[in-house]
């Protein structure tokens, strides 16, 4: 279901995403993993595909970083947790920043859906009921789990409970990333989580 809410064009500015020091290769691997997981959550909830991601890149004037499906696929494949079928690419800081802007732009476009899903999650928690009993959350959790198992190296070896917890955490994170300063929140969270 596509949101019809139009988002005012965001002019990406690297200054909005400060960098104290260049991340080392291990930190970049962690950043790549987190970015791909957040995108996976957004895909699973809002049924976003590569076309919508490429359209967001064009709207944000980021075609030089994400120009086509192959380029986008290679960026996503840079996640070291993914099943590799060759073509793995090293993600640089500018590409990571570009993905941050794209994710937050799309999250903002689908903010109403994200808010509804989080409200349902809160309601289920208050009622001490399982989230998957609500259609929207159940569909999201199923899609997220199936896609994760299909794409990630250890996908078959993780428990359903673990996947549910990851999906719900990403859903709540997406609410914050859909806010006006979501890109800064996501960037700072990536830097914080990537530090050993």
Buried (B, 14 or more C-beta within 10 A) or exposed (E): EEBEEEBEEBEBEEEBBEEEEEBEEEBBBBBBBBBBBBBBBBBBBBBBEBEBBBBBBEBBEBBEBBEEEEBBBBBBBBBBBBEEEEEEBEBBBEBBBBBBBBBBBBBBBBBEBBEEBBEBBEEBEEEEEEBBEBEBBEBBBEBBBEBBBEBBEEBEEBEEEEBBEBBBEBBBBBBBBBBEEBBBBBBEBBBEEBEE
